[in-house]
Amino acid sequence: MAGYLLNRLWQSVLVLLAVSVLSFVLIFISGDPVAALIPLNARQEDVDNIRRAYNLDQPVAVQYLLFLQRAAAGDMGESFKFKSDALALVLGRLPNTMLLACSSMALSMLVSLPIGILAASYKGRLPDVLGSGVALLGISMPSFWLGVILILVFAGGLRWLPASGSGTWRHLVLPTITVSAFATGLLIRLVRRSVADTMGQMYVTTARSKGLSERTIAWTHVLRNSAIPVVTVMGLQFGALLGGSVVVETVFAWPGVGWLMIQSIEARDLPVIRAAVLILALFIVAVNLAVDVLYTLLDPRIKLGVKPG
């Protein structure tokens, strides 16, 4: 177990290095950031001074090594737009993004688990048809379109909820529903398939022969034994919720890392973009590692780092 964790930690470091290289290169080739920092009538002397101030006059490899050296010490540079520490800006917005991602994942679980189990228990009948329809609807709707529709209905028409901003639980409702829609649809389909496959196993037939109710069989025996693929997708989806809420945060003006990234991209604020990408990548890697460890709790027969046979 310890050896496996050390190996995964080393792999995580390599993944973060790869992410840092890709983000650095892609941002660099997207255009000259100095153009966003100077007025149109700026003198060439001013342009050269700005390049030297931010080390933009150095070769790309040198710029990356300087960035890596500072990042290892927790220094991601100063924001071009906000004139403050880039890492502090990202960490300041991170709790809002985490709150949105956690509430969205909780809502997805609360909705998808009972619907998926019910659909699998009544396969081919009305509950299954309705559950599959809900799953298809959640997967098919683009998040930005759903967000706009929810704003028009519940904020503009009914005036039940605020259309944007943060501060109270009411501000969280519409963004949470919007972000969780795709994950809910995906999990409903996965839970249904996994539970349906598990219900065909011999131990389920044995439990029925003992006179256990279908509810007890589903929640006590079937759910735990079908949980591993569900937990895997939940972990991947949580990472997707962290990194994929950029559009939703922008639609609802939710002050998270996603909205900060949009503002930074528009201003070509390289330090903030790099800091946001690395912090989100770090959390996604940590979630994937936590999912691997969770396998052993769900099924003690799984031994991490031990080859079968």
Phi and psi in degrees as a GROMACS rama.xvg file:
@    title "Ramachandran Plot"
@    xaxis  label "Phi"
@    yaxis  label "Psi"
@TYPE xy
-64.1357  -41.2855  ALA-2
-63.8429  -39.0669  GLY-3
-63.9137  -43.673  TYR-4
-64.4775  -39.979  LEU-5
-63.4996  -40.3507  LEU-6
-64.2655  -41.5539  ASN-7
-67.1516  -36.5287  ARG-8
-63.9131  -40.3532  LEU-9
-64.8811  -41.9865  TRP-10
-62.3789  -37.3188  GLN-11
-64.4102  -39.2522  SER-12
-62.4723  -41.9347  VAL-13
-64.6075  -39.1942  LEU-14
-63.4754  -44.078  VAL-15
-64.6444  -37.4093  LEU-16
-63.7527  -41.6455  LEU-17
-64.2053  -40.7074  ALA-18
-63.2134  -41.2589  VAL-19
-64.6083  -39.5849  SER-20
-65.1377  -48.7509  VAL-21
-61.4027  -46.1858  LEU-22
-64.7985  -39.8224  SER-23
-63.9162  -46.9778  PHE-24
-68.9868  -45.8446  VAL-25
-63.3395  -39.7561  LEU-26
-67.077  -38.1028  ILE-27
-65.3954  -42.7483  PHE-28
-81.0575  -4.73991  ILE-29
-77.1355  -11.7366  SER-30
147.232  172.761  GLY-31
-85.2147  116.342  ASP-32
-69.6864  -20.1228  PRO-33
-64.3385  -28.8307  VAL-34
-60.6532  -27.8112  ALA-35
-86.1482  -7.5006  ALA-36
-103.62  -10.8157  LEU-37
-124.908  152.954  ILE-38
-72.8001  165.245  PRO-39
-64.3291  -30.8064  LEU-40
-96.9451  22.3568  ASN-41
-68.6573  147.137  ALA-42
-76.8524  155.309  ARG-43
-61.9513  -32.6915  GLN-44
-62.349  -40.4712  GLU-45
-66.3757  -38.9269  ASP-46
-62.2299  -44.4802  VAL-47
-65.071  -37.4614  ASP-48
-64.3112  -40.3542  ASN-49
-66.292  -40.813  ILE-50
-60.7287  -42.8227  ARG-51
-68.0841  -37.539  ARG-52
-62.6942  -35.6609  ALA-53
-105.767  15.547  TYR-54
59.1493  25.4104  ASN-55
-81.0565  -4.55691  LEU-56
-88.557  -5.95686  ASP-57
-85.2501  158.633  GLN-58
-59.2283  157.982  PRO-59
-58.8853  -43.3271  VAL-60
-61.2341  -41.2663  ALA-61
-66.3102  -42.1636  VAL-62
-59.267  -41.7568  GLN-63
-66.6721  -42.7332  TYR-64
-64.0005  -39.7104  LEU-65
-63.3676  -42.4041  LEU-66
-61.8597  -44.0679  PHE-67
-64.473  -40.5116  LEU-68
-62.8603  -43.3001  GLN-69
-72.3249  -37.7369  ARG-70
-63.6679  -36.5887  ALA-71
-62.6399  -26.7861  ALA-72
-94.3132  6.28654  ALA-73
84.2202  15.8645  GLY-74
-111.377  108.551  ASP-75
-96.9002  6.30433  MET-76
95.3307  177.14  GLY-77
-100.744  136.705  GLU-78
-63.216  133.479  SER-79
-67.5791  -38.2477  PHE-80
-84.4758  -46.8502  LYS-81
-95.3907  -8.49394  PHE-82
55.8139  42.1214  LYS-83
-146.672  174.76  SER-84
-61.1077  126.285  ASP-85
-65.4401  -43.0984  ALA-86
-64.7177  -39.8794  LEU-87
-64.032  -36.7958  ALA-88
-62.2705  -45.9789  LEU-89
-66.544  -45.7807  VAL-90
-64.5605  -30.2256  LEU-91
-68.7381  -31.502  GLY-92
-88.9409  -17.0173  ARG-93
-59.5268  -41.1395  LEU-94
-57.0473  -36.0216  PRO-95
-66.6582  -40.8064  ASN-96
-66.8783  -40.4218  THR-97
-64.1138  -40.4575  MET-98
-61.6741  -44.5968  LEU-99
-65.4209  -42.903  LEU-100
-66.483  -42.7764  ALA-101
-67.3294  -42.638  CYS-102
-66.6503  -36.4906  SER-103
-67.4767  -41.7512  SER-104
-67.5615  -38.3291  MET-105
-62.8121  -43.0599  ALA-106
-64.3132  -40.6446  LEU-107
-60.7269  -42.997  SER-108
-66.3267  -44.0878  MET-109
-62.3175  -32.5103  LEU-110
-88.4443  -44.6672  VAL-111
-75.1765  -36.5198  SER-112
-62.7492  -54.9734  LEU-113
-64.5209  -39.2643  PRO-114
-66.8503  -42.8522  ILE-115
-63.8222  -43.2301  GLY-116
-66.0814  -42.2839  ILE-117
-63.0853  -42.328  LEU-118
-64.1633  -39.1028  ALA-119
-70.5672  -33.7334  ALA-120
-70.9668  -28.9402  SER-121
-119.096  52.4165  TYR-122
-59.4183  128.43  LYS-123
84.6248  -3.78821  GLY-124
-107.621  -173.823  ARG-125
-56.5481  -46.7995  LEU-126
-58.6936  -36.1477  PRO-127
-66.7192  -42.4295  ASP-128
-64.2866  -44.4088  VAL-129
-65.7689  -42.4347  LEU-130
-63.5316  -41.6857  GLY-131
-65.1492  -35.4816  SER-132
-65.3161  -42.4946  GLY-133
-62.8747  -41.8289  VAL-134
-63.1587  -45.5072  ALA-135
-62.9069  -38.7102  LEU-136
-64.4699  -44.2411  LEU-137
-64.9242  -38.5051  GLY-138
-73.1026  -33.5044  ILE-139
-80.7605  -27.8777  SER-140
-79.1993  123.724  MET-141
-63.2759  140.379  PRO-142
-64.0736  -38.9027  SER-143
-67.2306  -36.1302  PHE-144
-68.2892  -44.6362  TRP-145
-61.9361  -41.0167  LEU-146
-60.8772  -43.9544  GLY-147
-64.1534  -42.3861  VAL-148
-62.3326  -43.6529  ILE-149
-63.4249  -38.7149  LEU-150
-63.7546  -45.1902  ILE-151
-62.3216  -39.6499  LEU-152
-81.1756  -56.3481  VAL-153
-89.4212  -23.046  PHE-154
-101.32  -44.898  ALA-155
-82.9781  -45.2182  GLY-156
-83.1381  -62.3984  GLY-157
-81.395  -22.1873  LEU-158
56.5589  38.8727  ARG-159
-86.4753  -32.5273  TRP-160
-133.616  153.096  LEU-161
-70.8341  149.835  PRO-162
-83.0241  -22.5107  ALA-163
-159.636  173.93  SER-164
90.2258  -169.957  GLY-165
-149.578  177.215  SER-166
133.138  -36.5378  GLY-167
-131.11  170.243  THR-168
-64.9066  -25.4416  TRP-169
-68.0284  -30.7654  ARG-170
-68.876  -22.4716  HIS-171
-85.446  -19.2765  LEU-172
-63.0738  -56.9036  VAL-173
-64.8143  -45.2334  LEU-174
-60.4861  -37.3702  PRO-175
-63.8844  -46.345  THR-176
-60.8678  -42.4651  ILE-177
-64.5527  -47.3231  THR-178
-67.8106  -35.7627  VAL-179
-81.0852  -11.1675  SER-180
-59.1713  -50.6777  ALA-181
-65.415  -45.7441  PHE-182
-62.0809  -36.7324  ALA-183
-63.3845  -47.7949  THR-184
-60.6092  -43.2466  GLY-185
-64.3655  -43.0468  LEU-186
-69.8084  -34.5383  LEU-187
-59.7417  -46.0985  ILE-188
-65.9664  -39.7838  ARG-189
-69.0393  -44.1884  LEU-190
-62.0819  -43.9489  VAL-191
-58.8458  -47.7332  ARG-192
-66.0856  -44.3231  ARG-193
-66.5709  -43.4851  SER-194
-67.0107  -40.2909  VAL-195
-62.6282  -40.4888  ALA-196
-66.26  -40.1617  ASP-197
-68.7371  -34.1977  THR-198
-65.3183  -16.2535  MET-199
-87.0862  0.690579  GLY-200
-77.6895  159.083  GLN-201
-65.2215  -36.3842  MET-202
-67.5475  -26.2185  TYR-203
-71.0744  -41.0593  VAL-204
-61.6957  -38.9236  THR-205
-64.2153  -41.3164  THR-206
-63.4562  -38.3141  ALA-207
-65.9145  -39.0558  ARG-208
-66.0135  -22.685  SER-209
-81.7901  -4.94076  LYS-210
91.4249  12.732  GLY-211
-71.0068  146.225  LEU-212
-71.4026  157.786  SER-213
-62.7513  -34.246  GLU-214
-65.1318  -43.6563  ARG-215
-64.4104  -41.6079  THR-216
-62.8435  -44.0208  ILE-217
-65.4883  -47.9462  ALA-218
-85.1302  -26.8405  TRP-219
-94.5947  -44.385  THR-220
-101.162  -47.5905  HIS-221
-73.8022  -45.9892  VAL-222
-61.212  -45.1928  LEU-223
-65.9415  -39.3942  ARG-224
-75.8102  -15.8151  ASN-225
-106.005  12.7317  SER-226
-82.0427  -23.6857  ALA-227
-62.2774  -50.5734  ILE-228
-62.9866  -32.228  PRO-229
-67.2032  -44.3119  VAL-230
-63.4199  -38.2839  VAL-231
-58.8615  -49.9929  THR-232
-68.0524  -35.674  VAL-233
-61.77  -41.5113  MET-234
-63.2663  -44.487  GLY-235
-64.1571  -39.6996  LEU-236
-69.2317  -33.4756  GLN-237
-64.7614  -40.5809  PHE-238
-62.5013  -39.4073  GLY-239
-65.9204  -35.3744  ALA-240
-66.3197  -37.2848  LEU-241
-65.422  -45.7143  LEU-242
-90.3818  -18.3108  GLY-243
-102.253  7.2527  GLY-244
-89.2176  14.3953  SER-245
-60.0584  -49.2228  VAL-246
-65.5934  -43.7093  VAL-247
-66.0321  -41.7255  VAL-248
-62.2594  -34.9343  GLU-249
-70.4285  -41.8198  THR-250
-61.3684  -40.9243  VAL-251
-99.2512  7.19627  PHE-252
50.3486  41.738  ALA-253
-81.2678  122.193  TRP-254
-77.3329  65.1216  PRO-255
-111.225  -169.978  GLY-256
-66.4558  -35.5925  VAL-257
-60.5497  -47.4857  GLY-258
-66.6805  -36.9029  TRP-259
-61.9654  -38.848  LEU-260
-64.8401  -40.3314  MET-261
-62.3461  -44.997  ILE-262
-61.8551  -39.1722  GLN-263
-71.4669  -36.3764  SER-264
-65.7379  -42.1843  ILE-265
-62.6282  -34.7799  GLU-266
-93.0411  0.941197  ALA-267
53.7524  46.2221  ARG-268
-87.2379  85.3347  ASP-269
-59.5995  -45.8605  LEU-270
-59.1179  -40.6017  PRO-271
-69.4503  -40.3128  VAL-272
-61.5085  -46.5821  ILE-273
-63.7902  -42.703  ARG-274
-63.1723  -42.9901  ALA-275
-64.6834  -43.7759  ALA-276
-62.0465  -44.7382  VAL-277
-68.1661  -40.4135  LEU-278
-65.9341  -43.4599  ILE-279
-65.2466  -39.6375  LEU-280
-63.3288  -38.478  ALA-281
-61.7934  -42.8772  LEU-282
-68.1609  -38.9382  PHE-283
-65.1076  -41.7562  ILE-284
-63.127  -41.6533  VAL-285
-64.6024  -38.431  ALA-286
-64.5709  -43.9723  VAL-287
-62.5217  -38.419  ASN-288
-66.3274  -41.3284  LEU-289
-63.8986  -35.634  ALA-290
-64.3218  -41.8217  VAL-291
-60.5299  -42.387  ASP-292
-67.5369  -34.7472  VAL-293
-65.3557  -25.6114  LEU-294
-54.9457  -42.342  TYR-295
-67.3964  -26.0817  THR-296
-77.3176  -35.8561  LEU-297
-74.6635  -36.508  LEU-298
-138.774  99.9583  ASP-299
-60.7244  -15.7842  PRO-300
-70.654  -19.6999  ARG-301
-80.9169  123.941  ILE-302
-116.16  110.89  LYS-303
-65.0678  134.404  LEU-304
82.85  -1.18418  GLY-305
-104.682  123.559  VAL-306
-76.3353  137.693  LYS-307
-65.3606  149.457  PRO-308
